[in-house]
């Protein structure tokens, strides 16, 4: 199973890398369409929507590229929660707007918000899973949604 997951991770990494090659071309074509269709408000609105979707897609691909590229780091390390959450918030910003979900700024209740030693890419999975599950729950509720996060130090002792 670990070999399958490792191979899948490599395939996803290669896919994300290949997709990123097309992004500058998308931007160039969108800019061309903005110029050509500037006198057509309806078409301009559609191009702006396309531009927003491409920007969200770009944010997701860069986030996953960063997470996957860090998989070459085999060493476990303490992760600063503030940095991870702020990076993730930048990634989901456009998606939140499109989904009409309010996202309260994260609350960091303490200093020294570091994890136990772990692999850096694990946080990408954790945050993305929390976000997509929250988004699904909001959609099922069929009401405007609100998403928030809070980080604080918890001391857990095992005896």
N, C-alpha and C positions, 0 to 999 in steps of 0.2 A: 504494500500500500504506500509506503514512504517513497519508493521509486516512482510510482505512478504520480503521486503528488509533486515530487520534484520535477518530473518531466512536464507535468501540467504547468508548473510555475515557469519553467523555461519557455514553453510555448506562449504563455500569456505575456511574458517579458518580450519575446520576439514580436508578437502581434502589436503590443503597445509601441515598440520601437519603430515598426514599419508604419503604423498609423501616423506617428508624429512627422514622418517625412511629407505627408500630404497637407498638413496644417498650414504651412506658408502659402501654398497654392489656393487653399480655401479662402484665406484672408485676402489674397490678391483679387480673386474673382468677386468676393463680396464688395471690395472697394470699387471695382469696375462697375458692378451693378448699382451701387449707390450713386455713382456719377451719372450713369446712363439713365437711371429712373428717377432722378431727383425732382422732375416735374410731375411725377405720378405719385400722389400721396399713398394710395392703396398699395402700390408695388413697393414703395419705399418702406412702408410699415412691415411688409412681408420680409424684405431684405434685412430690416433691423431685427426681426424675430429670428431669422436664420443666423444672423451675426451673434445674437445672444446664445443660441443653441450651440454654435461652434465654439464660442468662448467657454461655455460650461463643459463641453466635450474635451476641450483642450486642458481645462483644469483637472478633470478626472484622469486623463491620460498622463499628465505630468505627475500627478499624485501617485498613481500606480507605478509609473516608471521609477520614481524615486524609491517607493517601497520595495519594488522588486530588485532594483539595482543594489539596494542595501543587503539583499540576501547573500551576496558574496561575502559579507562580513559574518564570520562564523562565531565571533566572540560575543558573549552576552554583555550587556552594559546597562547601567542605571539610566532610565529615560526621564527627562524633565517633562512633566505633564503639560506645563504651560506652553512649551514650544510645540508639542505634538497637537494640542487642541487648537492653537492659533493657526497652524498650517492647515489642519483639516477644515476649519471654519472658512478659510479663503477658498478652499476647493468647493464647498457646498453652497457658497454664497449665491451664485447664479441659479442653481437648482432650487434653492429656497424661494427666490423671487418668482421663478416660473411656477412653482407649486403653491404659491401664496401661503407660505408657512412663515410665521414670525419666529425668529430665533433670538432669544434673549442673550445678551453678552454673557460669556462664561463667568462664573464666580470662582475665584481661587481664594479659598478661605485661609490658607496657611502659607508659610514659606517652606522651602525644602520639599516640594511636591515631586519627589523622585520615586520611581518604581523600584522594585527589587531587580536584580540583574535579569534581563530578558533580551530577546532579539528585537531590534528596532522595527522590523516590519510587522511584528505582532500587533502594534498599536493601530496600524492602518486597517487591519482586519477588525479589531475591536470597535473602533469608532465608526467604520463604515457599516458594520453590522447593527450597531445601536441606532445609527441614523436611518438606515433603510427600514428597520423594524418599526421605528417611531413613525416614519412617513406612511407605512402601510396601515398602522393603527389610526392615523389621522384620516386617511382616505376612507377607511371602513366606517368611520364615525360620520363622514359626510358633513363636517362642520369645519370652519376655519381652524387651523392648527397652530400650536405653539410648541416650540422645542427649546429646552434649556439644559444647561449642564452646570455641575458644581463639583469642585475638587477640594478635598481637605485631607489632612493627615489622619490616618487611623493606625493605631498601634495594635497589632495582633500578636498575642503571645501563645505559643504552643508548648504544652508541658507533657 
